[in-house]
Amino acid sequence: MRPMSSFPGRLIDGARSRARGAVRAGLLCLVGLPVGAASLLITSALALPPVPVPTENPITEPKRVLGKMLFFDEQLSSSDVMSCATCHVARRGGADDRIARHPGDDLILNTPDDVQGSAGIIRSDIANAFQRDPVFGVSPQITDRAANTNINAAFAPTLFWDGRSTGTFRDPQTNAVLIAVGGALESQAIAPILNNVEMAHAGFSWADVTTKLARVKPLALATDLPADVAAARAARPSYAQLFQAAFGDSAITPARVAMAIATYQRTLISDQTPFDAFRAGNPNAITPAQLNGFNQFQAHRCNVCHTPAQDVFTDHSFRNIGLRPIAEDNGRQGVTGNAADRGQFKVPTLRNVTLKRTFMHNGQFTTLQQVLQFYARAPGAPVQQADNRDPVMNQIVPLPPQDSQAIIDFLGALTDPRVANGTFPFDAPTLFVNRAADRSVIVGGGVAGAGGLVPQIIVQAPSMVGNSGYRIGLANATGGAGARLGVSRRAPVNGRITPDWQFAPITTSGTGNGAGMATQQWALSTTNVQPGEVLWAQWQVTDAAATGGVALSAVAQIRMFCGSLGCDCDPIDFNRDGLYPDDNDLVDFLQVLAGGTCPTPTDPSMPACDIDFNNDGLFPDDTDLVSFLAQLAGGAC
């Protein structure tokens, strides 16, 4: 840490940096970066060092905005409910906005070894059918470490708490080195996508990822898109087109996915805090209390690890501070195999730390007061947790309460208002999981079966028209029993639906009371559901122990919604011969229109006669005929 007397020299350095920044801005304009992106690097020259960018993955505007879209797209997961942004929320300092508890090694909740991690997906098998997890059952799995911030991560030589993402980025498919040095962001970005806890069902492959991206509409599940994202998607409404603009051809590869996301993250530079303004020469940018806190921060040796030099507020080292016994998590040793690294974890930046909900690699603390109370017990931890504890802990000067509060006041000066308020470049769309109006809800009902257990219905997936991966799960049923999902267009009465149709029977997995599970896959399309339509679903399970021999799950209310690019209608294959629409479809349809019987669908994958896509409940009628003839003539439905 430079002494206060060095600030005039820092200001001179800042002037020189601003001049260099102006030149850099001119170069950015030449390569086509937007003013916003240029200003990011100009302002970073005032305090933080220049953003390191590997030569193998230069920043371009098409690549940045593609990376931003991928970062927020829940369709990047196999479940359609997880994105990178689900666990990295700017308004929470780039960390998780949710509190999710992992029971730790003892598998018992609310004991000292619990971890505040991130909620991922419900465990699912290679066919994307729900599975019961030994720890989490049919609830979302929880990661065994807290999500670290992705803001200013561009400055870190390695990423993750244990540093397993290194600067050498290898092609996920060929293992060829694509970035020799400085590719930690690329290495990190690719890791969660195939992780079976975070984003992927078992066996989910890179071929599955790239095939899916080629098929889906970018950010279809998100609403309230930021201006830059909305403009890019309007100009290029498919991922193939977006990859074409970013990389020169339309090939969608996992390496390019990582490079695009990393490019976006290199623009997430937080350098406009009150402390940055203070360091740049504005003595009134921070309060006297915050200045006192800065002095206490140094006096108590917090700056040994959270180095203010170059204003990064971390030395990027790995240290064991004696937080928990090493047996619970050996940290860096799990990567290096070196016994000297046991129990070590990455020193995090303190920028925007006041926005976070949990602290430390295991989320052990939920307030900064708790964090400083831990350090106030210098040398930091009970004797039984002292194995391989870093000698730096002995340098921490004990913290009286008034000094702790002063340090917390100072940490508030490290909050960037753009991060706290979610403004560019930290702006974000509204994700599906954050929109209550579009999520399915359980409305009650149910009849117990064997063991007095009521079968459980699982309705986590987004009911977006066009979602070919939509699924409804069943749990807590009798193993080896027959189960059938019914769907009704009418609200339940006394906790039961009267199905308008039922899917084919399924035999539940497992053996014994409550062990049975099943998953009904349902490709949602305008041949079987209508935008805005509200449906009710309920499982029926054959069970001799149930009243009437049938156990019932609770009822789920499901609203079909269009994605943010709207709902495409599906080509009408009225007679289901694989040719659509053709003359035979027209003949069959006209026969029904002339007074024939409208076929009653046995499951929702069959077309209904009401095909005018206005959900008028009249079928078939003249508007249905107009819709049909428009498709037959090659027009839009």
TAPEFEN-V328738 format. One record per pair of residues at least 4 apart in sequence whose ideal C-beta (glycine too) atoms are under 6 Angstrom apart, sorted by the first residue. I is the first residue (numbers start at 1). J is the second residue. If there is no record, write none. Layout:
i,j
I,J
I,J
//
This chain:
i,j
1,298
1,303
1,308
2,6
11,281
14,46
14,280
17,45
21,42
21,45
24,41
25,38
25,42
28,33
28,38
32,61
33,37
33,38
33,61
34,61
36,424
37,267
39,43
40,267
40,269
43,271
44,48
44,269
44,271
46,280
47,271
47,276
47,279
47,311
48,271
48,311
49,310
51,154
51,266
52,182
53,59
54,179
54,182
54,183
56,179
57,259
59,263
62,245
62,246
63,246
63,260
63,263
64,263
64,264
64,267
65,228
65,232
66,242
66,246
66,260
67,260
67,261
67,263
67,264
68,229
68,264
69,73
69,218
69,219
69,229
70,260
70,261
71,84
71,85
71,261
71,264
72,83
72,85
72,222
72,429
73,83
73,219
74,80
74,81
74,83
74,221
74,432
75,80
75,216
77,82
77,199
78,200
78,201
78,204
79,121
80,461
80,462
81,433
81,460
82,86
82,121
82,199
84,88
87,96
87,118
87,147
88,94
88,150
89,97
90,419
90,422
90,426
91,422
92,97
92,355
92,356
92,357
93,149
93,352
93,355
93,356
94,149
94,150
94,151
95,147
95,149
95,356
96,118
96,147
98,119
100,117
100,118
100,119
100,142
101,114
102,115
102,117
102,142
102,144
103,107
103,108
103,109
103,114
104,113
104,114
104,115
105,113
105,328
106,111
106,113
113,328
115,144
115,362
116,146
116,358
116,363
117,142
117,143
117,144
117,146
118,143
118,147
119,140
119,142
120,140
120,141
120,197
120,198
122,130
122,138
122,140
123,131
123,133
123,141
124,128
124,130
124,131
124,201
125,129
125,131
125,202
126,202
126,203
128,201
129,519
130,458
130,473
130,519
132,137
132,138
133,141
136,141
138,475
141,197
143,197
145,161
145,361
146,358
146,363
150,265
151,268
151,270
152,270
152,349
152,351
154,266
155,312
156,316
157,167
158,163
158,166
158,184
159,165
159,184
159,188
160,164
160,165
161,345
161,346
161,361
162,331
162,332
162,334
162,335
164,335
165,184
165,187
165,188
167,181
167,182
167,183
167,184
169,178
169,179
169,183
169,186
169,187
170,175
170,177
171,176
171,178
171,255
172,190
172,206
172,254
173,206
178,255
179,183
179,186
183,187
185,262
185,265
186,258
186,259
186,262
189,258
189,261
189,262
190,258
192,198
192,199
193,199
194,200
194,204
195,199
196,200
196,202
200,204
204,208
206,254
207,211
210,252
212,216
213,239
213,252
214,240
214,252
217,563
217,565
218,233
218,239
220,563
220,564
220,565
221,432
221,462
222,429
222,431
222,564
223,430
223,564
224,429
224,430
225,229
225,230
225,429
226,427
233,237
236,241
236,242
236,245
239,252
240,250
243,247
243,250
243,252
244,250
247,256
267,425
270,351
270,352
270,416
270,419
271,276
272,276
272,416
273,414
273,415
273,416
274,285
274,286
274,413
275,413
275,414
277,282
277,285
278,282
278,285
278,286
286,290
286,291
286,413
289,409
290,409
290,410
290,413
292,406
293,406
293,407
293,409
293,410
294,410
296,300
296,403
296,406
296,407
297,302
297,407
297,410
298,303
300,397
300,399
301,395
301,396
301,397
302,306
303,308
304,392
305,315
305,347
306,313
306,314
306,350
307,315
313,349
313,350
313,351
314,347
314,349
317,347
318,332
318,344
318,346
319,344
319,390
320,343
320,344
320,388
320,389
320,390
321,380
321,393
322,380
322,381
322,385
322,386
322,389
323,360
324,328
325,385
326,330
326,342
326,343
326,387
330,334
330,342
331,343
331,344
331,345
332,341
332,344
333,341
333,342
336,341
342,388
343,388
345,361
350,414
351,414
352,415
352,419
353,411
354,411
354,412
354,415
358,363
358,366
359,365
359,371
360,364
360,365
365,370
365,371
368,408
372,399
372,404
375,396
376,399
378,396
378,398
379,393
379,394
380,393
381,385
389,393
399,403
399,404
415,420
417,421
418,423
418,426
419,426
422,426
422,427
422,428
423,427
430,434
432,462
438,561
440,459
440,556
440,558
441,557
442,554
442,556
443,555
443,557
444,495
444,554
445,492
445,495
445,554
445,555
446,454
446,552
446,553
446,554
447,546
447,547
447,551
447,552
448,452
448,454
449,478
449,543
449,545
449,546
449,551
450,478
450,513
450,543
450,545
451,513
451,514
453,476
453,514
455,474
455,476
455,477
455,539
455,541
455,551
455,553
456,475
456,476
457,539
457,553
457,554
457,556
458,473
459,472
459,556
461,470
461,471
462,467
463,558
463,560
464,561
464,563
465,524
465,531
465,560
465,562
465,567
467,524
468,523
470,522
470,524
471,519
471,521
472,520
472,537
473,519
474,483
474,518
474,539
475,517
476,514
477,481
477,508
477,516
477,541
478,513
478,516
478,543
479,508
479,510
479,511
479,512
479,515
479,516
481,508
481,516
481,541
481,542
481,543
482,505
482,542
483,506
483,508
483,518
483,539
483,541
484,502
484,505
484,540
485,503
485,520
485,539
486,499
486,502
486,538
487,501
487,535
487,537
488,497
488,498
488,499
488,500
488,536
489,500
492,496
492,497
492,536
492,555
497,536
497,538
497,555
501,601
501,603
501,604
503,520
503,603
506,518
508,516
508,517
508,518
509,517
510,515
510,516
511,515
524,529
525,570
526,569
526,570
527,570
527,607
528,604
528,605
529,533
529,560
530,615
531,560
531,562
531,567
533,560
534,559
535,558
536,555
536,557
537,556
538,552
538,553
538,555
539,553
540,550
541,551
543,551
544,549
546,550
546,551
562,566
562,567
569,613
569,637
571,580
572,580
572,581
572,611
572,631
573,580
574,585
574,588
574,589
575,584
575,585
575,588
581,585
581,631
581,632
589,628
591,596
592,596
592,598
592,609
592,620
593,620
598,609
601,606
609,619
609,620
610,619
611,624
611,627
612,623
612,624
612,627
619,624
620,624
627,637
630,635
631,637
//
